[in-house]
Amino acid sequence: MNKKTSISEDTSTRENVLPFEWKKEDNVPSMIFAHKTLVIGVGGAGTKVLNYLGLINLSGFNYNELDFAIIDFDFACREPYFIRNHIMLNEFTACGTTLEYNITEHYDTSYYEMLVSKYERFLQPILAHSPERLIFVCGLGGTSGYGVYALIKYFLKKNISVEAIVSIPFKFEGKRRQELAEQALAEIQNLLPDSLVIYNQNSAKKDWPLSQVFTYSNHQMAIRIREIVNHQEVNSVVVASIDDLETDVLNTSSSLSVEEYGQVQTLCDIIKVLNEQKHYTCVGEMNDDINKVMDRYCRRGTISARTRHYINSGLLEHLDLFKEGTLDFEALKTTLLIALYRHQDDDIEKVMTRRDVAKLIHIISYLNDFRRYTSGKEIQTDLIEHVFSDTLSHGDLSKDYLNDKMFRSAPLGGHAYPYFTFFWALDEFWDKVSVNEILDNQKLQTIMIDKYQQDVAEYGIAKVVSENYEQDSSCHPEVYCPKHGEYYGPVLVSVEDERKFIESCGEGKGPNSSDDYFEFRVASSLLAIDPKYTEIGTDKDFWDHYYVPKQDFTLPVYGNMGKVYFNNQIEKESFIRKLLEK
């Protein structure tokens, strides 16, 4: 690597005081630096890599020995979620756009040298900090490659040691980007012959989904930063699998089923964490510990303020979450888990985080059934304007219908199901889930969670109900509860003339006879404004109030209790046409 300046310029002696804080002056934002090594992401790809480093806890990487900064030239930049020091080498017009320089794309070094020279004052915080080492990170193929050249040249003239890690685009990104990347690389290597080059195409497998391809590309760049910072031998071409990601976050995400990580699994995992320390011998011993965690969980919220902050900050806006025009829920799950697991060492919070992500993805999936999203920006807008906003008439839904009700009393909690039913069953099954009277975590998982899921998968829901469930009462024959002392599973409600059963989060009666009652409360404000739907009736006409599709009858129908189920498409279309004719 280029450890010594190759273009010299006399510089005055600077004080070497840390931490260094640049106070805002001359429209230059305030910044704080605490170390003499500074990693700088340039443009969209560089920002993504540094965001990735901020999202994960990369093993062997000492985050406390270096600083980060982002430098951009126009609005093509990505939001730097975790990078405080952000420099824009441009100016903004009154309407919020950058000046005339970004009207056309420039693929030449002279243009960016002009920008660096004109807006040199924005680089003063870095110079005043007196860094000993700058490491530039940039993806080539667009305009940023020429921008990073101008920056490298500028700082070399300031007698500062400069290194660079750059990436060459994937082939599927197009021949034009490949050519531009090679041109920019040639210019950069004239200044830094030893620049580290990552060829993305060599580090991907053909069968990887797009989301994993770019995640792995970011990971490879992050590893190279670690190697350079640690003065390790660097290999610029690595062919490996996505399994090489050095964080348990992705492993966690792969084992998390959005449909299965519900309230009961959350409660079960909380107990397992507590049991690792307490070794419970009966349910009564858990009460105080569980009550403290439940209080914490209710104050935190299922979908936490931290999650809402990430969404509001644009986490989903620029990420590759769509595959052939369809929302990739695995990519969404991975993105959210990486963000929320960041530097997380509290095992209870990890459990709550997994539920947080599962709940949010479930909500997005529910909305996607009728919104049919085509971009992360659309998802973000719906969540911010119609779900998270506390300016809406129904209040911030994330503080009400988005939160689990299992720890609350009636009516919203359905008498705090499934919290109480879980502990009733656990008390009855203690002999089955314990070894020498001490709770065994594996048996707890098997009896209270896995058995029901495995039975349904092996025998089908109808047989499981006929052998292990009983009707609640003659008043509610559609409600089926597991036989006390013999079996444990969710309360089930029959629909479609008992040809289908849904899992209720309550006792199966009233609002809890619908498996999507709370999700529908979240979706209703969007249904009211969705141009694909028309509203039939009003809230006052409870049983005759519907949202029905105007033209596309493949879209769901919604009533005041949530989705309306039909035996077949013909029955559904007939129902819709009759409503539309009214």
DATA-V371091 format. One record per run of one state. SS is the DSSP state (h for helix, s for strand, l for the rest). FROM is the first residue (numbers start at 0). LEN is the number of residues. Records with the same first field share a line. If there is no record, write none. Layout:
SS->FROM-LEN  FROM-LEN
This chain:
l->0-19  22-2  25-2  28-2  33-3  55-7  65-1  72-12  88-3  92-5  98-1  102-6  118-1  128-4  139-4  157-3  168-2  173-1  191-4  203-6  229-12  244-3  255-7  278-4  300-4  312-9  323-2  327-1  341-5  371-4  386-10  399-19  428-1  435-2  439-1  459-1  471-7  482-8  495-4  504-5  513-3  527-5  536-5  544-1  549-8  559-2  563-5  581-1
s->19-3  24-1  27-1  30-3  36-6  66-6  84-4  91-1  97-1  132-7  160-8  195-4  321-2  325-2  433-2  437-2  468-3  478-4  490-5  499-5  532-4  545-4  557-2  561-2
h->42-13  62-3  99-3  108-10  119-9  143-14  170-3  174-17  199-4  209-20  241-3  247-8  262-16  282-18  304-8  328-13  346-25  375-11  396-3  418-10  429-4  440-19  460-8  509-4  516-11  541-3  568-13
